[in-house]
C-alpha cells in the first residue's frame, strides 16, 4: 500500500511531525513565489504549501500539478489558523501519480453544480464532490445501523431470488427476461418468498435487496431499480406488531446515525431530528379528513393518498413535532393484506409509513388463512397456477404474520434532505438512463 494518512487524521496538534497524504488536487492557487494546492481524499481536505524560496526544485514540480490530478506528498505539518482545518502540509517530497485530462468534464470545486443530466453522464466525476461523498457515507451508516438493530433482535438475514416466475404485484410494471428460453421477470419484491419463510419456521427475517419497477415516470421520487429493506415476522397479533418493529428500528437507526455520521450531516447542512416519541398512527379516513378540512385537498383516487396529500400530511404532523407517522386501513389489495376483522379499529390491516412528507414503507398483516386467501385470489382474478409454489406453503400450517418493505433510497433522500432520490443512488436507473 502507498504510504498515506487520511487528511482528517492530520491535526494542528501534529505541528512539526512528518506525514504522507495522497488524493486529488481539488484547488490550485498560484501566487507567484508560493503555490497552494488543496488535496482532497474521501475523508477531507488539507492545504499543501509550496514556497519557491524553501525548495525551488519542489516548487517547480508543483507547477506541473493540474486540477484533479492524483498526487502524493510527504512533508511537515504546520499549524496555521488561516488554512482549512487550522493546519497545512509543507511537502518535502511530491509525486504526480495520475494526471487528469484537460478540460475536465465538469468543475467539482465550484459551488455551482452542473445540470443533473451532465452530472449523471459524468457520475464518477460528480461523486468526487465532498457533499456527494457525504451522502454515500451517510447511506452506509444508515444501513449499518438498521441491520445492526435486526441482528441484535434475532432476525435472520436472508437473500431471495432477483429473477422470478411472476411479479409479486403483477401488472405491467415488470421487466421481462429470457431465462433459458423461458419468460421470467426481474423481482418487484421478495414478498412471496418472505411469506414462504414464515411457513418454513424462520419467524423473523430481513433482507437488503433490489427491486425493479418498469414504470414510466418523470418525478423526483421514482427510479426503475430500487434498493429495499424488507422485513417479515410471524406469530403476530396485528399490524401493530409490524409497525412497532419499523418504529423501533428506525429510531435506533437515526440515533446511531446522528452520532456516527455527524461529520457527514454537517457537510450536508442537515440538522437531524430524531423522533423520540411514539409515531402517530391514524386511519386512512382520518388522513383524508385532515387533507380536506385543513388544506381543502381531496386526492382523486378514493383508495389512496397522492403525493401532494402525503406532503401536506407531513407538514401537518411536523408542526406537531412528529416527522414520522403511520396511515392505517388502506382499502383494496385483499390478496396481500388482511382485511379488517370484527372489532378492528381500522378498515384493513394495511399501512403506509410517511417520513417528512414522503412515503417510505408499506406493510401490514398478511392473510394466513388458506380459505380466505383463495377467496381473495379469486376476487383479484389471479390464476392460482401462476403462484402454486407460493400457495403450497399455506397448506401445511402458516402462522399469522406480517411485514413491510422500506425504500432505502427514499430514506437516504429524506435524512440527507435531498431534492431528488437519484442523488441518493450511486448509478440510478430510470426510463431514460441505462448508463453509466
C-alpha positions, 0 to 999 in steps of 0.5 A: 500500500502507498504510504498515506494518512487520511487528511482528517487524521492530520491535526494542528496538534501534529505541528512539526511531525512528518506525514504522507497524504495522497488524493486529488488536487481539488484547488490550485492557487498560484501566487507567484513565489508560493503555490497552494494546492488543496488535496482532497481524499474521501475523508477531507481536505488539507492545504499543501504549501509550496514556497519557491524560496524553501525548495525551488526544485519542489516548487517547480514540480508543483507547477506541473500539478493540474486540477484533479490530478492524483498526487502524493506528498510527504512533508511537515505539518504546520499549524496555521489558523488561516488554512482549512482545518487550522493546519497545512502540509509543507511537502518535502517530497511530491509525486504526480501519480495520475494526471487528469485530462484537460478540460475536465468534464465538469468543475467539482470545486465550484459551488455551482453544480452542473445540470443533473443530466451532465452530472449523471453522464459524468457520475464518477466525476460528480461523486468526487464532490465532498457533499456527494461523498457525504451522502454515500457515507451517510447511506452506509451508516444508515444501513449499518445501523438498521441491520445492526438493530435486526441482528441484535433482535434475532432476525435472520438475514436472508437473500431471495431470488432477483429473477422470478416466475411472476411479479409479486404485484403483477401488472405491467410494471415488470421487466421481462427476461429470457431465462433459458428460453423461458419468460421470467421477470426481474423481482418487484419484491421478495414478498412471496418468498418472505411469506414462504419463510414464515411457513418454513419456521424462520419467524423473523427475517430481513433482507437488503435487496433490489427491486425493479419497477418498469414504470414510466415516470418523470418525478423526483421520487421514482427510479426503475431499480430500487434498493429495499429493506424488507422485513417479515415476522410471524406469530403476530397479533396485528399490524401493530406488531409490524409497525412497532418493529419499523418504529423501533428500528428506525429510531435506533437507526437515526440515533446511531446515525446522528452520532456516527455520521455527524461529520457527514450531516454537517457537510450536508447542512442537515440538522437531524431530528430524531423522533423520540416519541411514539409515531402517530398512527391514524386511519386512512379516513382520518388522513383524508379528513385532515387533507380536506378540512385543513388544506381543502385537498381531496386526492382523486383516487378514493383508495389512496393518498397522492403525493401532494396529500402525503406532503401536506400530511407531513407538514401537518404532523411536523408542526406537531413535532412528529416527522414520522407517522403511520396511515392505517386501513388502506382499502383494496389489495385483499390478496396481500393484506388482511382485511379488517376483522370484527372489532378492528379499529381500522378498515384493513390491516394495511399501512403506509409509513410517511417520513417528512412528507414522503412515503417510505414503507408499506406493510401490514398483516398478511392473510394466513388463512388458506380459505380466505386467501383463495377467496381473495385470489379469486376476487383479484382474478389471479390464476392460482397456477401462476403462484402454486409454489407460493400457495403450497406453503399455506397448506401445511400450517402458516402462522399469522404474520406480517411485514413491510418493505422500506425504500432505502433510497427514499430514506437516504433522500429524506435524512440527507434532505435531498431534492431528488432520490437519484442523488441518493443512488450511486448509478440510478436507473430510470426510463431514460438512463441505462448508463453509466 
